[in-house]
């Protein structure tokens, strides 16, 4: 069990979101589910009576909790998850999957998925690559990272 677990607030579609992530990340799994009670809820909770409240799940051995709630809160770029990729094929894979179905590209290896969650998709040795002359300037011109493009002289 992780000592720190990110809790992700979804707008009534936590189960859909978790299934989306599990379809992308190898070896991902659901750990547990909890449900809203059917009675005794506050007014704003009543539409969720008996439905999933939280889903604990794991991606790359990192545990997350998806909270199924209303639209009071939204994701923004102040929180993102970095995926360290071994090669360009992995970068391409995660970029394609996470920007699909309404996700979108940003800059410097950042993108958002269709739920608004921000991701950074980088080569695992990005710190070393950025030491090459001109690499930082080339990175600033990219959306999805192209490793060969960063390394060129």
C-alpha positions in Angstrom: 0.0 0.0 0.0 1.3 3.5 -0.9 1.7 6.0 1.9 0.5 8.7 -0.4 -2.4 8.0 -2.8 -3.6 10.5 -5.3 -7.4 10.9 -5.2 -8.9 11.9 -8.5 -12.3 13.6 -8.5 -14.4 12.6 -11.5 -17.7 14.1 -12.5 -20.0 11.1 -12.0 -17.9 9.0 -14.4 -15.2 7.5 -12.2 -15.9 4.0 -13.3 -15.7 4.9 -17.0 -12.5 6.8 -16.4 -10.8 3.9 -14.5 -11.8 1.5 -17.3 -10.2 3.9 -19.8 -6.9 4.0 -17.8 -6.9 0.3 -17.4 -7.3 -0.2 -21.2 -4.1 1.9 -21.7 -1.7 0.9 -18.9 -0.4 -2.7 -18.9 -0.9 -4.6 -15.7 -3.3 -2.0 -14.3 -5.9 -3.4 -12.0 -8.8 -2.5 -9.8 -8.1 -3.0 -6.1 -11.4 -2.2 -4.5 -14.7 -0.3 -4.8 -16.9 1.4 -2.3 -20.5 2.5 -2.7 -22.7 5.4 -1.6 -25.3 4.3 0.9 -28.9 4.2 -0.3 -30.2 6.3 2.6 -29.1 9.1 4.9 -27.3 11.1 2.2 -27.1 14.9 2.0 -29.1 16.5 -0.8 -26.2 16.9 -3.2 -25.3 13.2 -2.7 -28.8 11.8 -3.3 -28.3 11.3 -7.1 -25.4 8.9 -6.3 -27.4 6.7 -3.9 -26.2 3.1 -4.3 -23.7 4.0 -7.0 -19.9 3.7 -6.9 -18.3 6.2 -4.5 -14.7 5.3 -4.9 -12.6 2.9 -7.0 -9.0 2.1 -5.8 -6.9 1.1 -8.7 -3.3 0.7 -9.7 -1.1 1.8 -12.6 2.6 0.8 -12.7 2.4 -0.2 -9.0 1.1 3.3 -8.1 -2.2 3.3 -6.3 -4.9 5.9 -7.1 -8.4 6.5 -5.9 -11.1 7.6 -8.3 -13.9 9.5 -6.5 -17.3 9.5 -8.2 -18.8 12.9 -7.4 -20.4 16.0 -8.9 -18.9 18.7 -11.1 -17.9 21.1 -8.3 -14.2 20.5 -9.0 -12.1 20.1 -12.2 -8.6 19.0 -13.0 -6.1 21.7 -14.1 -2.4 21.7 -15.1 -1.2 22.4 -11.5 -1.2 18.6 -11.1 0.0 16.2 -13.8 1.3 12.6 -14.0 4.6 11.9 -15.7 5.1 8.8 -17.7 8.8 7.9 -18.2 9.0 6.1 -21.5 11.9 3.8 -22.6 11.7 4.8 -26.3 9.8 6.7 -29.0 7.4 3.8 -29.5 6.2 4.1 -25.9 5.9 7.9 -26.2 3.8 7.5 -29.3 1.6 4.8 -27.7 0.8 6.8 -24.6 0.4 10.1 -26.5 -2.1 8.5 -28.9 -4.1 6.7 -26.3 -4.3 9.6 -23.8 -5.2 12.2 -26.4 -7.9 10.0 -28.1 -11.6 10.6 -27.8 -11.5 14.2 -26.8 -8.1 14.5 -25.1 -5.8 17.1 -26.5 -2.2 18.0 -27.1 -0.3 20.7 -25.3 3.4 21.6 -25.5 6.7 20.1 -24.3 5.4 16.6 -23.9 2.2 17.6 -22.0 -1.3 16.5 -23.0 -4.7 16.1 -21.4 -6.9 13.1 -21.6 -10.7 13.3 -22.2 -11.4 13.7 -18.5 -9.1 16.8 -18.3 -6.3 15.1 -16.4 -2.8 16.3 -17.4 0.0 14.0 -18.4 3.7 14.5 -19.2 5.0 11.9 -21.6 8.8 11.9 -21.6 11.7 9.7 -22.4 13.1 8.2 -19.2 16.4 10.1 -19.8 14.9 13.5 -20.6 17.2 15.2 -18.1 20.3 13.9 -19.9 18.8 14.7 -23.4 18.1 18.3 -22.4 21.8 18.9 -21.6 22.6 18.7 -25.3 23.1 22.1 -26.9 19.8 23.4 -28.4 17.7 20.6 -26.9 15.7 22.9 -24.6 14.9 25.2 -27.5 13.8 22.3 -29.7 11.6 20.9 -26.8 9.8 24.3 -26.6 8.8 23.9 -30.3 7.3 20.4 -29.8 4.0 19.1 -28.6 4.6 15.3 -28.5 8.3 14.7 -27.8 10.3 13.4 -30.7 13.5 11.9 -29.1 15.6 12.1 -32.4 14.4 15.7 -32.8 15.7 16.6 -29.4 19.0 14.9 -29.9 19.9 16.4 -33.3 22.9 18.7 -33.4 
